[in-house]
């Protein structure tokens, strides 16, 4: 009888423990979503209050918990605020520039800018084609009053153009590209769009803005370092370009310049007409001036004198640009092929995939991705934040706030904390 009672008690204890564990785990996961005012500290991330980035913000999220547990939990994080439309972003600016500045928390005051930053303005070329809200989150995170920003909006993106035009007018150092392109994915128009913004930025008189480095971005990028950290890193480059790439070309890469490509219309799955790059059966001629075909990342760090040479001075650069018109993804060979020339100003003098400019998780390298894969690279989810804040790269790609807003939310909090620490050290 005693053995029977002992067995029953042990069985009941087991089920009680199981039920307690189940509900405690459920409660733990729910704490990711609950509003909280608790504060804690971590060796790599301190300050738990969530900065309100937009008027649709609903909950305050404990970003520290995401950082501590994101690799151990397989959960889908909910959206923490409603994604605003391009119309909503335009409507926001109609309420006044102060509303835009306060909503996205732009740093407008020079009093928090160090002399080192004031003396080293940075130029940015940003290409975007969708989601004005996410573009504003990027712009507000990298904004500093001494820097200068050119934004190219795809010619097809009418509503986004109208929204960004309104908000850009609030800032004297933010402007839209004077020439817009109808960008076709992997086509020449992608490279030309970047060059359009670069030309506008180079044409700014040095007396108005004496920037020495330009960083090109897309609307799905987000910074991993503060402006002061970026200045220190760019200073260490000592007047050299930082263009990541390789001379070891895969079979797929070779096809991009082996054949002639054309832009053609096609009907997508939704029955809509779109334009796409198609390979012809015509072989492509060799590059001009006996140049060696190389492969580079599309997003890099360029010196002002290099870009002036490329856009206005070099006959080789003009010839290569013309040759690249009917190639596939010319933005991924043009820059390194020019940087490799002996006469190129600020030439890096080496060819390497290693670059502090951009952190990307490539599927081909068997990386994990807590978000989803697009064009063989990871669109980050909450589970990737831990790795992102430990990266020494200037920026990361890609983000999608419509899929998961937590990565940008927590990275913004992380950057704001680092800025506060910088100010304390300066004082």
N, C-alpha and C positions, 0 to 999 in steps of 0.2 A: 504493500500500500504506500509506504514511504517513497519507494522507488518510483511508483506511478505518479505521486504528487510532485516529486522532484522533476520528473520528465515534463509534466504539464507546466510547471513554473518556468522551466527553462525554455519551453516552447513559447509561452506567453511573453517572456522577456525578449526573445528573439524578435517577435512580431512588433512589440512596443519599440524596440531599437530601430527596426526597419522603418516604421511609420515616422518616428522622430527624424531619422536621417532624410527620408523623402521630403518631409515638409521643411526641414532646415535648409536643404539644398534648394528647394523651390524659393524659399525666402531669400537665400543668398543671391540667386539669379535675379530676383525681382529688385534687389538693391541697386542693380545697374541702372534701373529705370526710374527709381523713386527720387523725388526732390529731397535734397539734403543740405544741411548747413554745417555738418561735421567737417572738421579739418584734420589733416594729418600730414606727415612728411615722409619723403622717400629720398634715397641717396641720389636718384637721377631725376626726380620729378616731385616738386613740392607745390602746395597750394591747390586746394580742391575746388574752389569756387569756379563755376563755369561762366565764362564771359558771354554775355548775351550778344550774339552776332546779328540777329535780324528780328523784325517785329513779330514773326511767327513762332518765336522760341517758346517751348512749352515746359520743358523740364530741365533741371540742373543735373548734370551727369557727373558721377564720380570718376573722373578720368584716371585717377591713380589706380582704381580697381581694374579698369580696362588694361592698364599697363602691367599690372601685377599678374593678372589671371588670363589675359587674352590667349595665351598659347595653350592653356590647360582646359579651356572651355570650348565646346563646339556649339555655340549658340548663335542665333541670328539676332542682331541688335536692331531694335526698331528705329524708325526715323525720329529724331528728337525735335525736329521742327518741320513745318510744312515748307515744301520747296516752292518758292515764289516764281511766277512766270515772268517773262520779259516785260509784259505789260505792267506787272506789279512793281518791277524795278524802275520803270519809267515813271510810274505814278508816284513813287517814293520821291523822286527828284523834283516833281512838281510841287511838293510840299516845302521845298526850300533846301538849299545845299547843306545847311546845318543838320537837317534831318538825315541826309545821306551820310554825312561825316559821323554823326552820333550813332546811327544804326550799325554801321560797319566798323566803327571805332578806328577811324583814320588818325594817325599821329600827325597833327598839324603844327605843333609847337616846336620851335627850334631850341627851346631851353633844355630839352632832353636829348638833343643831338650833340655828340662830342665833336670837338674840333677836328679830330681825325676823320670823322664821317663828313663833316662840312667841307673839308679840303679834298675829299675823294668821292665826288658824285658818281653814280652808276647809271648807265643808260639801259633801258629794257625795251626789247621788241617782243610783243605778245600777239600771237595769232589765236583767234577764237572763232567758232562758228555756231556755238549753241550755249544756252544757259547763262544769261547775263548775271544771275545771282551768284553762281559759282565764280565767274570772272571777278565780281566785286569782292568776294571773299579772298581771292588771290591778290588782287590789287591792294586791298587794305592791309594785307599781311606784309607786303613788301614795300609799302609806301613810305617815303621819307621826303620832306619838302625840298631837299637839295638834289634829289635824283630827277630823272626825266623818263617818261614812259610814252611809247608809241603803241597803239593798239590797232591791229588789222582785223576787221570783221569781214567774214566771207560775204561776197556780193549777194549770195542767195539768202543770207540771214537778215531779212528786212526788219523784223520785230526786234531782234537783238541789237542791230545797228541803231535803231531809234532810241532804245533804252540806254545804251552805252554812250551815245552822243549827248544825251541829256545829263548823265552823271559825270561824264568827263569834263563838261563845261564848268563844273564846280572847282576844278583844280587848274592852276596856271601851268603846271608841269606835266599834265596828262593830255594827250591829243590823239585823234584818229588819223590813220595813214591817209595821205593826200591822194593816193591811188589805190583802189581796191581791186582784188582779183576774184573771179569766180573759181574757187579752188576745187580742183578735182583730186581726189585721194591718190597719192603716189605719182602725181603729174607735175609738170614743170611749174604750174601756177602756184604750187605750194612753196617752191623756192623763190619765185618772183614776189610773192606776198611778203616774205621775210626781207628780201632786198628792198622792197618799197619802204618798209619801216626803217630799215637801216640807213637808207639814203636820206630820209627825212631827219633822222637823228644826227647823221654826220654833217648835214647842212646847218645845224644849229650853230650860230657863231660861238667861238670859244669864249668870247667875252660874256655871253649869256649863260653858258654852261660848259665848263671845261672837263667834261667826263673823259676818261681814258679807256674804260672797259665797257663793253656791251654784252649783255646776257640775253639770249633769245629763248623765249618760253612759249608754251601753248596754254590754252585755257584750262587744261586738266592737270597742270603742275601746281605744286605748293612748296613754299620754302621750308627748309629744315634748320636754317641758321638765321640769326638776327642780322640786321643791316651792318652792325659793327663787326660781327664775325665775318660777314661777306667782305667787308673792306679790308680786314686784316689778311684774309686769304688771297684776295686779288692783288694786294700789295706784294705778297710773297712771290707772285708770278713774274714780277720784275720786268714788266713790259712785253711779255710773251703771250701768244695765243695759247689757249688750251682747247685743242680739238681732238677728241677721242676717235680712234679708228684703227684700221689694220691694212696691211698689204697682203694678207692671206685671204684670198677670196674664195668663197664657197661656190659650188655649181649654181646655186640659186642667184647669188650676187652677180656672177658673170653674165647671166641671161639678161640682166637689167640694162647692160650697155652693149651686148652682142647684137641685139635686134633693134629695129626701129619700132617705136610704139606710137599709137594714135589715140586721140580722145574720140570716143564714139558714144552715141546715145543707146540706151538699153532700157527695157522695162523691168522694174524690180518686182519683188514678190507681192507688193501691194498694188501693182498695176500702174505705178507712177513712172514717168520718164525721168531718167537720171543719166549722168555722164560718167564714163568709166574709161580707164586706160586698157587698151587691147594691144596685144603683140601681133605685129605683122610677120610676114615671111621674108622681109627685106633685112639683109645684114647691115649693121651699122658700121660706118667708117671709123678708122682709128682716131683717137683724140688729137687735137691740134698740138703743134710744137713737140711732138713725141712724148707727151705727158704720160706718166704711169697712172693707170686706173687704180684708185684706192677706195676704201669704204670708210665713211665716218658717221658718227651719230649726228642727228639733225640739230641737236641743241648743244651749244657750246659757249665758250667765252672768247670774245674777240677784242683786239685792241682797236682803238679809233683809227690809228694810222694804217693798220692792215685793211680795214673796211674802206677807207678813203682810196687806198691803192687799188683795191678790188673793183670798186664801183666807178671810179673816175679816171684812174691813171693807167692801169695795166692792159695792154693789148692782148696779153695771154688770157687774162681773166675774162675779157669780153669775148674772145674766141671760144673759150671753154663754155661760157654761158650759152652762146649760140649753138654749140655742138650738143649741149645737154638738153635742148628743147624737146627732142623726140626720144629721150631715154626714160627709163622707169626710176622713180624716186631719185631725181638728180640732187635733191638736198642732202642725200647720203653719199655723195662722192665729191661734190663741187668744192667744199671748203678745205678738205684735207689735201686734195690734189693741188690747190693753190698754196696752201701753207707749206707744202713740201718743196716748193720752188726756192732756189737759193736766194733770189732777190726779194722774196716776200718779207715785208716788214713784220717784225715780231714773231717770225717763224719759230715754232716750238723746237725744231731740230730733232725730233724723235717721233716715232709712230707707236702709239700704245692705246689699248682699250681703256686703260686706267684713266679715270677722269673724276675730279671732284665736282664737276658741274652738275651731274644728274644721277640720282639713284633710281635704277629700274630693276625690277625683278623679271628676269626672262624665263619663260617656260622651258626653253631649250636647255637651260642650266639646271633643270630639275628642282627649281625653287618651290617652296610652298606658297600658297596664296589664299588668304582667308576671304578675299573678295571674289572676283571672277576674272577669267582670262579674256583679253581682247587684243587681237593682232599679236599674239604670242607674248604679251607682257601683262603683268598683274595690275588689275584695277583694285587698289588697296581696300581692305576691310578692316574692322576693328582689331582683328588679330595680328595685323601687321604693324600696328603703331609702336609696339615695343622695339622692333628692329629699326624703324624709321628714326626714332629719337636718338638712337646710338650711331646713326650714320654720320660721317663727316662731310657728306656731299652738300652742296649748296641747295639743291632742289630735289624733289622726287616726282615721279610720274608713274601711274596715273591715278586720279581721284575722280569719284562720281558721287556727288552729294545726293543724287536721286536714289542711288542704290544704298549707300551707307554714309551718313553724315558724321559719324563719330570720329573717323580719322582726322578730318580737317578741324573739327571742334577741339579735339584734344591736342593736336599739334599747335593750334593757335594759343591754347592755354599754356602749353609748354614754352612757346616763344615769348609770350608775355611775361612769364616767370623769369626767363633768362634776361629779358630787358630790365626788369626790376632789379635783378641782381647786378647787372652792369651799372645801373645808376647808383646803387649803393656803394659799389667799388670806386666809382668816380668821385663821389662825395668824400 
